[in-house]
Each structure stands twice: as structure tokens, then as C-alpha cells.
Amino acid sequence: MSTWNWTGPVVVEVDGNADQRVVDYAVEEALSAGADLALVAPYSVRGSFTPMMPGYSPKSPAELADDSLRRAVAHIRHRYGYGVQLSAVTCEGSRSRVLAHAAKDARMLVIARSRSRGPQRLMNTHVSLTLAARAGCPVMVVPMSWKPSLSDRKIAVGIDGTALSAEALEFAFGLAAERKAELVVVHAGLPAEHAWNDDDPEHAWISRADHLLSEALAPWTSRYPDVKVTRFLSSRQPAAALVRESAEVGLVVVGVHSGPLPVDPVARRSVAAMTSPVAIVPHHPTAEEREQLHAGRQARRAEYVVPTY
């Protein structure tokens, strides 16, 4: 089902402004999976400098990228020794193009989440989601404040009952099996005013949701029988439910469309507000899904009537 390489390397972006803990996260993932580690430092030759002192000669963007890589490699060797096979490369070009190319055959791509707030954080989140759609492999967005903890043994995944959740479920189960972690499957949107009223027809939503979860989980629970699974139905809005769950787990997995499709607003809002690392897993639509998408676009266009005189 997946279109990424489960046996590929863990690729991590090395940014001189990011904390080394993001690199630590990538190393832990590589060691857990027995995978190689690839450090990538994109840079742009268009970088501009404004020296504050006469005679000050700043380093070029390429030199700064090289320095960032050297510090990251030294940090890894000092902390982890030679237990992980790694490669390091700098590459000139736009960040999205360089990282998408580097992650073409990767197991996952690890990037840092900026410390920005408000609209700037939403903008940066949109960039991360777009990168995940282009990279074709899961993208791990790691807060710079991340530290190893017991919560890393718990993973949450959000599903909505559509094909968008298929690859996200696959990735979540596979990672839970590797980490020997508990998996929490979140399905949200239960109408709060009708949720627990036995006399209301809307109470049937719970039964339908439970049936949906059973069908979605059946292939993976049989494939990964040792993974402990907890089902969580919430009356919160999907984004709010995932953000709430992120405070209790070490990783939240969400699915997004791949390719030049609109970014899901639920994914954008939830990823921007989560406190834990987030795995953004792209869904590659089938031919049937593409046909349905095209038919939907044609129908919407037909709704617009252009008057002629």
C-alpha cells in the first residue's frame, strides 16, 4: 500500500538555527529501525549579509551549511559513537526542492518546527504539509523543545473513515511495532449534544463509528497482533481532539493528500498547535479517487452560470 521505502534511510534537515535535539530525534529513529541516517543542509546562494563592522567578511551560505553539518556530525559521534551509519551533504537550491529530492527514496524525513507564533506558525505549517505532499514519504515535524520521555512509547493516529487515513494507519502500526508502543486511534466529530442520549437517533453515530474503526483496523491488527490498540471516540472537532491527544503521546500521525491538491485545513490547524512531534503521511489517490475528484471539480464549475446578453 505504501509508496515510500520502508528500508530507506532516515533523512534529517540540518539547519544552523535549529536545536541539535531534532538531529537526536532522527538518530533515535534510525537506531530503532536499523536504518542509515542522511544529514542534508540546503542553502541558497541568494543569501544576503549586512556586516556591522568594517572589514568583516562573512562566510558564504555554502560554508555556513558545511559548518552546520560538521557540528551535527560531531554531535552525533560524541553522543552516539559509531552505532549509526551516516552520510552528510550540502545542496544548493530551494529548501522544498532539495529536501523533497533527498527524501525521494527515504523511510522518513525529519524537520524542525519553528518557534514562530500566530499567523507565521500557520504559514510554516502549510510549508511543512506541502513538503510532505511533494516528498512522497512521511515527514516528521519535531518541536525544538523535544526531549526523550516515557510518552514516546505511545503513538496516536487520527482517522476519518476515508482513504486519506490508509497510509497514516499503515505508518502508525509499523512504527508502533518497532517502538513496542501503544497505539491510540482517534476518530473525532461526534455530536456532543447527542453523543450519550439513548433516546436520540444520533446515538447510533457511536455504533457506526465503532464499526468504521473495526473495518479500518482489521487488516492492521491481524498484521501486527502484538500492538496494543486503544480506540478513542471524541465529541471534539477533529483538530481539537488531535491537539488534546498530543499532550499525552510521543507522536501524532496525520494523513494529507499528496501532489498539487488543497491542504486539509484540519491537518493544518492540528499540526500547528500540537505539542508533540507529528508525522505527516501523504496519501496517494488511486485512479478511481482521481476520477471522483475530477468529477467533483466539473460539477462545481457547472454550478457557475455566466450570463450572456
SERO-4910 file (N, C-alpha, C, O; in steps of 0.05 Angstrom, whole numbers):
BEGIN
 pado doro    nc1    nc2    nc3   cac1   cac2   cac3    cc1    cc2    cc3    oc1    oc2    oc3
  Met    A     17    -24      0      0      0      0     17     25      0     11     44    -14
  Ser    A     39     25     16     55     49     18     71     53     -7     77     34    -22
  Thr    A     77     78    -13     93     84    -37    121     94    -29    137    101    -47
  Trp    A    127     94     -3    154    102      5    170     77     12    159     55     14
  Asn    A    196     80     16    214     58     21    218     53     50    231     69     64
  Trp    A    206     32     61    208     26     89    237     19     97    244     22    120
  Thr    A    253     11     78    281      4     84    300     26     77    325     23     79
  Gly    A    290     49     69    307     72     62    319     85     86    313     78    109
  Pro    A    335    106     82    348    120    104    329    139    118    308    147    107
  Val    A    336    147    142    322    169    155    337    195    147    361    198    153
  Val    A    323    213    134    335    238    125    328    260    144    304    263    152
  Val    A    347    276    153    341    298    171    353    324    160    376    324    150
  Glu    A    337    345    161    347    371    153    365    383    175    357    384    198
  Val    A    388    392    167    406    405    186    405    435    181    413    445    160
  Asp    A    396    450    201    393    479    199    409    491    221    407    484    244
  Gly    A    426    510    214    442    523    234    426    537    256    437    542    278
  Asn    A    401    543    251    384    556    271    369    536    289    357    544    309
  Ala    A    369    510    281    354    490    296    370    478    318    395    478    318
  Asp    A    357    468    338    369    455    360    379    427    352    367    414    335
  Gln    A    401    418    365    411    391    359    392    369    367    395    346    359
  Arg    A    372    376    383    353    355    392    336    344    369    327    322    370
  Val    A    333    360    348    319    350    324    336    328    311    326    308    301
  Val    A    362    333    310    381    312    300    380    288    318    380    265    308
  Asp    A    379    292    344    377    269    363    352    252    357    353    228    358
  Tyr    A    330    266    351    305    251    344    309    233    320    301    210    320
  Ala    A    322    244    299    327    229    275    346    205    281    342    183    270
  Val    A    366    209    298    384    188    305    369    165    319    373    142    313
  Glu    A    352    173    338    336    153    353    319    137    333    316    112    337
  Glu    A    307    150    314    290    136    294    307    117    278    299     94    272
  Ala    A    331    126    269    348    109    253    358     84    269    358     62    259
  Leu    A    365     88    294    374     66    311    351     47    316    356     22    316
  Ser    A    327     57    321    304     40    326    298     22    303    290     -1    306
  Ala    A    300     33    278    293     19    254    317      4    242    313    -12    223
  Gly    A    341      8    252    364     -4    240    370      8    213    380     -6    195
  Ala    A    364     34    209    366     48    183    391     66    183    401     74    204
  Asp    A    400     73    159    421     93    157    410    121    162    385    125    161
  Leu    A    427    139    167    420    167    172    433    185    151    457    183    146
  Ala    A    417    202    139    427    221    119    421    250    129    398    257    133
  Leu    A    443    266    132    440    293    140    442    311    115    460    308     99
  Val    A    422    329    112    420    346     88    418    375     97    402    382    114
  Ala    A    435    392     86    435    420     92    430    437     67    449    442     52
  Pro    A    406    445     62    400    462     38    411    490     43    412    499     66
  Tyr    A    419    504     22    427    531     24    421    546     -2    419    533    -23
  Ser    A    419    572      0    414    589    -23    436    608    -27    445    621     -8
  Val    A    446    611    -52    467    630    -58    457    658    -58    473    677    -60
  Arg    A    431    661    -55    419    688    -55    419    701    -27    409    723    -24
  Gly    A    430    686     -8    431    697     19    446    724     20    467    726      7
  Ser    A    436    742     35    448    769     36    459    774     64    449    764     84
  Phe    A    480    790     65    493    796     91    495    826     94    499    840     75
  Thr    A    493    835    118    496    864    124    517    866    147    509    869    170
  Pro    A    542    866    141    563    868    161    560    893    179    553    914    169
  Met    A    564    889    204    562    911    223    588    925    228    589    947    240
  Met    A    610    913    220    637    924    225    653    926    199    651    907    182
  Pro    A    668    947    195    685    949    170    705    926    170    716    919    190
  Gly    A    709    915    147    728    894    144    718    866    151    732    846    149
  Tyr    A    692    865    160    680    839    167    674    824    142    660    834    124
  Ser    A    684    799    140    680    783    116    664    758    124    676    738    133
  Pro    A    638    758    121    621    735    129    626    711    111    636    714     89
  Lys    A    620    688    122    622    664    106    600    662     86    579    674     89
  Ser    A    605    648     65    585    644     44    563    625     54    568    610     74
  Pro    A    539    625     42    519    605     50    528    577     49    521    560     66
  Ala    A    544    570     29    555    542     27    573    536     51    571    514     61
  Glu    A    589    555     59    607    550     82    591    547    108    598    531    125
  Leu    A    571    563    111    554    562    134    540    535    136    537    523    157
  Ala    A    530    525    113    517    499    112    537    477    119    530    458    134
  Asp    A    562    479    109    583    459    116    588    459    146    591    438    158
  Asp    A    589    483    157    594    485    186    572    472    202    577    458    222
  Ser    A    547    476    193    524    464    207    526    433    206    521    420    226
  Leu    A    534    423    183    537    394    180    559    383    198    556    363    211
  Arg    A    582    397    199    604    388    215    596    387    245    603    368    259
  Arg    A    582    408    254    573    408    282    554    385    288    555    372    308
  Ala    A    536    380    269    517    358    273    530    331    273    524    314    290
  Val    A    549    326    255    564    301    255    580    297    280    580    276    292
  Ala    A    594    319    289    609    317    314    591    311    338    599    296    355
  His    A    568    323    338    549    318    360    540    289    360    539    277    382
  Ile    A    534    278    337    525    250    335    547    231    344    542    213    360
  Arg    A    571    235    334    593    218    342    600    219    371    607    200    384
  His    A    598    244    382    604    247    411    583    233    428    589    221    449
  Arg    A    557    235    420    536    225    437    529    195    431    522    180    449
  Tyr    A    531    187    405    522    160    398    545    143    388    541    119    382
  Gly    A    569    153    386    591    137    376    587    131    346    577    147    331
  Tyr    A    595    107    339    593     99    311    572     77    307    575     60    290
  Gly    A    551     78    324    530     58    322    511     63    299    494     45    293
  Val    A    512     86    286    494     92    264    511    100    240    529    116    241
  Gln    A    503     88    217    517     95    192    504    121    181    480    123    178
  Leu    A    521    140    176    510    166    167    525    177    143    548    171    138
  Ser    A    511    194    128    523    210    107    514    238    110    493    243    123
  Ala    A    529    257     99    523    285    103    528    300     76    549    295     64
  Val    A    509    317     68    512    331     43    499    358     44    478    362     57
  Thr    A    512    378     32    500    404     28    491    406     -1    503    393    -19
  Cys    A    470    421     -6    459    423    -33    447    451    -37    431    460    -20
  Glu    A    455    464    -58    444    490    -65    417    488    -78    413    471    -95
  Gly    A    399    505    -70    372    505    -81    351    512    -61    357    516    -37
  Ser    A    326    513    -69    305    519    -50    301    496    -31    307    473    -37
  Arg    A    293    503     -7    291    483     15    272    460      7    279    437     10
  Ser    A    249    467     -4    229    447    -11    239    428    -33    235    404    -32
  Arg    A    253    439    -53    263    423    -75    285    404    -65    286    381    -72
  Val    A    304    415    -50    327    399    -40    317    376    -22    326    353    -25
  Leu    A    300    383     -3    291    362     16    273    341      2    275    318      8
  Ala    A    256    350    -16    239    331    -30    255    312    -46    249    288    -48
  His    A    276    322    -59    294    304    -75    309    285    -57    312    262    -63
  Ala    A    319    295    -34    335    279    -15    318    256     -3    328    235      3
  Ala    A    292    262      0    274    243     13    260    225     -7    241    210      0
  Lys    A    268    226    -32    254    211    -53    252    181    -47    231    169    -51
  Asp    A    274    169    -37    274    141    -30    278    136      0    289    116      8
  Ala    A    269    156     16    274    155     45    252    140     60    229    137     50
  Arg    A    259    131     83    239    119    101    223    141    113    198    138    117
  Met    A    236    164    120    222    187    131    240    211    129    265    208    126
  Leu    A    228    235    130    243    260    130    237    274    157    214    277    164
  Val    A    258    282    171    255    295    197    263    325    194    284    331    185
  Ile    A    244    342    202    250    371    201    242    383    228    227    371    243
  Ala    A    252    407    233    245    421    258    220    438    255    215    449    233
  Arg    A    205    441    276    183    460    276    193    486    288    205    487    310
  Ser    A    189    508    274    199    534    284    185    543    309    164    532    316
  Arg    A    198    562    322    186    572    347    167    596    342    159    609    361
  Ser    A    160    600    317    142    622    310    115    619    322    107    597    330
  Arg    A    100    641    323     73    641    335     54    653    315     61    666    296
  Gly    A     28    649    321      7    662    306      6    655    277     11    632    269
  Pro    A      1    675    260     -1    671    231     25    659    219     23    643    200
  Gln    A     48    667    230     73    657    219     75    627    224     86    613    207
  Arg    A     65    617    246     66    588    251     48    573    232     55    552    221
  Leu    A     24    585    226      6    572    207     19    571    179     16    552    165
  Met    A     34    592    172     47    593    146     69    572    145     71    558    125
  Asn    A     85    570    166    106    549    167     94    521    167    106    503    155
  Thr    A     71    518    180     58    492    179     49    485    151     51    462    142
  His    A     38    504    137     30    500    110     54    491     92     51    473     75
  Val    A     77    503     97    101    495     82    108    466     88    115    451     70
  Ser    A    106    458    114    112    430    121     93    410    108    101    389     99
  Leu    A     67    417    108     47    400     95     52    397     65     50    376     54
  Thr    A     59    420     53     65    419     24     90    403     18     91    388     -2
  Leu    A    110    405     36    134    389     33    128    359     35    139    343     20
  Ala    A    110    352     54    103    324     57     89    314     32     94    291     23
  Ala    A     72    330     19     58    322     -5     78    318    -28     74    300    -45
  Arg    A     99    334    -29    119    332    -50    139    310    -45    148    297    -64
  Ala    A    147    306    -20    168    287    -14    160    259    -20    176    242    -28
  Gly    A    134    252    -15    125    225    -20    130    206      2    122    183      1
  Cys    A    144    214     24    148    197     47    138    212     72    134    236     71
  Pro    A    134    198     94    126    212    118    146    233    127    170    229    126
  Val    A    135    256    135    152    278    145    147    282    175    124    286    183
  Met    A    168    280    190    166    283    219    173    311    227    195    321    222
  Val    A    154    326    238    158    353    247    162    353    277    144    346    292
  Val    A    187    360    285    195    357    313    199    384    326    214    401    316
  Pro    A    185    389    348    189    414    363    218    416    373    229    395    381
  Met    A    229    440    373    257    443    383    259    438    413    281    435    423
  Ser    A    236    437    426    237    431    455    235    401    461    233    394    485
  Trp    A    235    384    441    231    355    445    253    344    462    277    350    459
  Lys    A    245    326    480    264    310    496    253    282    499    229    278    499
  Pro    A    270    262    499    261    234    503    245    232    529    253    243    550
  Ser    A    223    217    528    206    213    552    191    187    550    191    174    529
  Leu    A    177    180    571    161    155    571    138    157    551    128    137    542
  Ser    A    129    182    545    107    185    526    115    176    498     97    172    481
  Asp    A    141    173    493    149    164    466    140    135    461    140    126    438
  Arg    A    131    121    482    121     94    479     91     93    473     78     73    475
  Lys    A     81    116    465     52    118    459     49    135    434     60    157    432
  Ile    A     34    125    414     30    138    388      0    141    383    -15    123    389
  Ala    A     -8    164    373    -36    169    366    -38    173    336    -20    185    324
  Val    A    -59    164    324    -64    168    296    -93    176    292   -111    164    303
  Gly    A    -98    197    276   -125    206    270   -135    194    244   -121    194    224
  Ile    A   -159    183    245   -171    172    221   -199    183    218   -213    190    237
  Asp    A   -208    186    192   -234    198    186   -252    179    171   -274    187    163
  Gly    A   -244    154    167   -261    135    153   -258    136    123   -271    121    109
  Thr    A   -240    153    113   -236    155     84   -209    142     77   -193    134     94
  Ala    A   -203    141     51   -177    130     42   -154    148     51   -131    138     51
  Leu    A   -159    173     58   -138    191     67   -123    179     91   -100    186     96
  Ser    A   -136    162    106   -124    151    131   -109    126    126    -95    116    144
  Ala    A   -110    115    102    -98     88     97    -68     87    103    -59     71    118
  Glu    A    -53    105     90    -24    105     94    -17    114    122      3    104    133
  Ala    A    -32    132    134    -27    140    161    -29    117    180    -13    114    199
  Leu    A    -50    100    177    -53     77    194    -30     57    190    -19     46    209
  Glu    A    -22     53    165      0     34    160     25     44    174     39     28    186
  Phe    A     31     70    171     56     80    183     54     79    214     74     72    227
  Ala    A     31     85    225     28     85    254     31     57    265     45     54    286
  Phe    A     19     37    253     22     10    262     51      0    260     62    -12    278
  Gly    A     64      6    237     91     -3    233    110     10    253    128     -4    264
  Leu    A    106     36    259    123     49    279    118     39    307    136     36    323
  Ala    A     92     34    313     85     24    340     98     -3    344    107     -9    367
  Ala    A     99    -20    324    111    -46    326    141    -44    331    152    -58    348
  Glu    A    154    -25    317    183    -21    321    189    -11    349    208    -19    361
  Arg    A    173      8    358    179     21    384    167      5    407    173     11    430
  Lys    A    152    -16    400    137    -31    421    120    -12    437    119    -12    462
  Ala    A    106      5    422     90     26    433     60     20    432     51      4    415
  Glu    A     45     33    449     16     31    448      5     50    427     16     72    423
  Leu    A    -16     42    413    -27     58    392    -55     67    399    -72     51    406
  Val    A    -60     93    398    -86    105    404    -98    114    377    -86    132    364
  Val    A   -120    103    369   -134    110    344   -156    130    350   -175    123    365
  Val    A   -154    154    340   -172    176    346   -192    180    323   -183    184    300
  His    A   -218    180    329   -238    187    310   -256    208    323   -269    202    343
  Ala    A   -256    232    313   -270    254    326   -293    265    309   -296    257    285
  Gly    A   -308    283    321   -331    295    307   -358    286    317   -378    293    305
  Leu    A   -358    270    338   -383    260    350   -400    284    360   -389    299    376
  Pro    A   -425    287    352   -441    310    361   -444    309    392   -457    290    402
  Ala    A   -434    329    405   -434    329    434   -462    328    446   -466    315    467
  Glu    A   -481    342    434   -507    344    446   -523    318    443   -544    315    456
  His    A   -514    300    425   -529    275    421   -513    251    429   -523    228    427
  Ala    A   -488    255    437   -469    233    440   -479    210    458   -477    187    451
  Trp    A   -490    217    481   -496    197    500   -526    196    507   -534    186    529
  Asn    A   -543    205    489   -572    204    493   -583    180    479   -585    179    454
  Asp    A   -591    160    495   -601    135    483   -626    138    468   -632    121    451
  Asp    A   -642    159    474   -668    163    460   -665    178    434   -684    181    419
  Asp    A   -641    187    428   -637    203    404   -625    186    382   -606    171    387
  Pro    A   -635    188    357   -624    173    335   -594    178    331   -580    160    321
  Glu    A   -585    201    339   -557    207    335   -539    190    351   -515    188    346
  His    A   -551    176    372   -534    158    388   -523    136    370   -503    124    377
  Ala    A   -536    131    348   -526    110    330   -499    117    318   -485    100    308
  Trp    A   -491    143    320   -465    151    310   -443    135    323   -423    128    310
  Ile    A   -446    130    349   -425    115    363   -422     87    352   -399     78    347
  Ser    A   -444     74    347   -443     47    335   -431     48    307   -415     30    300
  Arg    A   -439     67    291   -428     70    264   -398     75    265   -382     64    250
  Ala    A   -390     93    283   -361    100    286   -345     76    295   -323     71    285
  Asp    A   -356     61    314   -342     37    323   -339     16    301   -318      3    299
  His    A   -360     13    285   -359     -5    262   -339      4    242   -324    -12    231
  Leu    A   -338     30    237   -318     42    219   -290     36    228   -272     28    212
  Leu    A   -285     39    254   -258     34    265   -251      5    262   -228     -2    256
  Ser    A   -271    -13    267   -266    -42    266   -257    -49    237   -238    -64    234
  Glu    A   -271    -38    217   -264    -45    190   -237    -34    182   -221    -47    169
  Ala    A   -231     -9    191   -206      3    184   -182    -10    197   -160    -12    186
  Leu    A   -186    -20    222   -164    -31    237   -159    -61    232   -138    -71    237
  Ala    A   -180    -75    222   -178   -104    219   -153   -113    204   -139   -132    214
  Pro    A   -145   -102    181   -121   -112    167    -96   -108    183    -77   -124    181
  Trp    A    -95    -86    199    -70    -80    213    -68    -94    240    -46   -101    248
  Thr    A    -90    -98    253    -89   -113    279    -81   -142    274    -68   -155    291
  Ser    A    -89   -153    251    -81   -181    244    -52   -182    236    -39   -202    240
  Arg    A    -42   -161    223    -14   -160    214      4   -154    237     27   -164    238
  Tyr    A     -5   -138    256     11   -130    280     -4   -138    305    -13   -121    320
  Pro    A     -6   -164    311    -22   -173    334    -10   -164    361    -24   -163    381
  Asp    A     16   -157    362     28   -150    387     25   -120    394     32   -112    416
  Val    A     14   -105    376     10    -76    381    -16    -72    397    -38    -80    388
  Lys    A    -14    -61    420    -37    -55    436    -52    -30    425    -39     -9    422
  Val    A    -77    -33    419    -93    -12    406   -115     -2    425   -130    -18    436
  Thr    A   -117     24    428   -139     36    443   -155     54    424   -144     70    409
  Arg    A   -181     50    423   -199     66    406   -209     90    422   -217     87    445
  Phe    A   -208    113    410   -217    137    424   -236    153    406   -228    164    385
  Leu    A   -261    154    414   -282    170    401   -285    196    416   -288    196    441
  Ser    A   -285    218    402   -286    244    415   -308    261    403   -314    260    379
  Ser    A   -321    277    420   -341    296    411   -329    322    403   -342    340    393
  Arg    A   -302    325    407   -289    349    398   -287    350    368   -290    330    354
  Gln    A   -281    374    357   -274    376    329   -248    361    324   -231    359    342
  Pro    A   -244    349    300   -221    333    295   -194    346    303   -178    333    315
  Ala    A   -190    371    295   -165    385    301   -161    387    331   -140    383    341
  Ala    A   -183    395    345   -181    398    374   -175    372    388   -160    371    408
  Ala    A   -187    350    378   -183    324    391   -154    315    387   -142    304    406
  Leu    A   -142    319    364   -115    311    359    -95    328    376    -76    318    386
  Val    A   -101    354    378    -84    372    394    -85    363    423    -65    363    437
  Arg    A   -109    357    433   -112    347    461    -96    322    465    -83    318    486
  Glu    A    -97    304    446    -83    278    449    -53    281    448    -38    265    459
  Ser    A    -44    302    433    -15    306    430     -1    311    457     23    307    459
  Ala    A    -16    320    477     -4    325    503      1    299    518     16    300    538
  Glu    A    -10    277    509     -8    252    524      9    231    510     15    210    521
  Val    A     18    237    486     32    217    470     59    228    460     64    252    462
  Gly    A     76    210    449    101    219    439    101    225    410    120    236    399
  Leu    A     80    218    396     78    223    367     49    222    358     33    205    367
  Val    A     41    241    341     14    240    329     18    237    299     34    251    287
  Val    A      3    219    287      5    213    258    -21    223    244    -43    217    253
  Val    A    -17    239    223    -40    250    208    -35    245    178    -12    243    169
  Gly    A    -56    242    163    -54    238    135    -61    263    119    -78    279    127
  Val    A    -47    267     97    -52    290     79    -51    280     50    -40    259     45
  His    A    -64    295     32    -63    289      4    -35    294     -7    -22    313      1
  Ser    A    -27    277    -26     -2    282    -40     -7    297    -65    -30    299    -75
  Gly    A     14    309    -77     10    322   -102     -1    350    -99     -4    360    -76
  Pro    A     -8    363   -121    -18    391   -121    -47    393   -113    -63    404   -128
  Leu    A    -54    382    -90    -82    384    -80    -84    403    -57    -63    409    -44
  Pro    A   -107    414    -51   -110    433    -29   -102    420     -3   -108    396      2
  Val    A    -89    435     14    -81    425     41   -105    424     59   -121    443     61
  Asp    A   -108    401     72   -131    397     90   -129    417    113   -110    418    127
  Pro    A   -150    434    117   -149    454    139   -148    441    167   -136    452    185
  Val    A   -159    417    170   -158    403    195   -129    396    201   -119    400    224
  Ala    A   -114    385    181    -86    379    185    -70    404    191    -52    403    209
  Arg    A    -76    425    177    -60    450    181    -64    461    210    -45    468    223
  Arg    A    -89    462    219    -94    472    246    -83    454    267    -72    464    287
  Ser    A    -86    428    264    -77    410    285    -46    409    286    -35    409    308
  Val    A    -33    407    263     -4    406    263      8    431    275     28    430    290
  Ala    A     -4    454    270      6    480    280      5    481    310     21    495    323
  Ala    A    -15    468    322    -20    471    351    -10    448    368    -10    450    393
  Met    A     -1    426    356      7    403    372     32    408    387     50    423    379
  Thr    A     34    396    411     57    399    428     78    376    425    100    378    434
  Ser    A     70    354    412     87    331    408     98    331    379     88    346    362
  Pro    A    118    315    373    125    311    345    101    300    329     83    287    339
  Val    A    100    307    303     78    300    286     89    286    261    109    296    249
  Ala    A     77    264    253     84    250    228     63    257    208     39    249    211
  Ile    A     71    270    186     52    277    164     56    256    142     77    255    130
  Val    A     35    240    138     38    218    119     21    223     94     -3    226     96
  Pro    A     34    225     71     18    232     46      2    208     36     11    185     37
  His    A    -22    214     27    -39    194     15    -38    198    -15    -43    220    -25
  His    A    -33    177    -30    -31    178    -59    -58    167    -70    -63    143    -68
  Pro    A    -74    184    -82   -100    175    -91    -99    155   -114    -80    156   -130
  Thr    A   -118    136   -114   -120    117   -135   -132    130   -160   -141    153   -159
  Ala    A   -132    115   -182   -144    125   -206   -174    131   -202   -184    151   -213
  Glu    A   -187    114   -187   -216    119   -181   -220    145   -165   -238    160   -171
  Glu    A   -203    149   -145   -205    173   -129   -199    198   -146   -212    219   -142
  Arg    A   -180    196   -164   -174    219   -182   -197    225   -200   -203    249   -205
  Glu    A   -211    204   -210   -234    208   -227   -257    222   -211   -270    240   -221
  Gln    A   -261    213   -186   -281    226   -169   -275    255   -163   -292    272   -163
  Leu    A   -249    261   -159   -240    288   -154   -245    305   -179   -255    328   -176
  His    A   -239    294   -202   -243    309   -227   -273    314   -232   -281    336   -240
  Ala    A   -290    294   -226   -319    297   -230   -330    318   -211   -348    333   -218
  Gly    A   -319    319   -186   -328    339   -167   -321    367   -176   -337    385   -173
  Arg    A   -297    370   -188   -289    396   -198   -307    405   -221   -315    428   -223
  Gln    A   -313    386   -239   -330    392   -261   -358    400   -252   -370    419   -263
  Ala    A   -368    386   -231   -395    393   -221   -395    421   -209   -415    436   -212
  Arg    A   -373    428   -195   -373    454   -182   -371    476   -204   -383    498   -201
  Arg    A   -357    471   -225   -355    490   -247   -382    494   -260   -389    516   -269
  Ala    A   -398    472   -262   -424    474   -275   -443    491   -259   -463    501   -270
  Glu    A   -438    494   -233   -456    510   -216   -455    540   -223   -473    555   -217
  Tyr    A   -432    548   -234   -429    576   -241   -441    582   -268   -432    570   -288
  Val    A   -460    600   -269   -473    607   -294   -463    634   -303   -466    654   -288
  Val    A   -453    636   -327   -443    661   -337   -465    673   -355   -471    662   -376
  Pro    A   -476    695   -348   -498    707   -364   -488    717   -391   -466    728   -393
  Thr    A   -503    713   -411   -497    723   -438   -519    741   -447   -542    736   -442
  Tyr    A   -512    762   -461   -532    782   -469   -531    785   -499   -546    801   -510
***
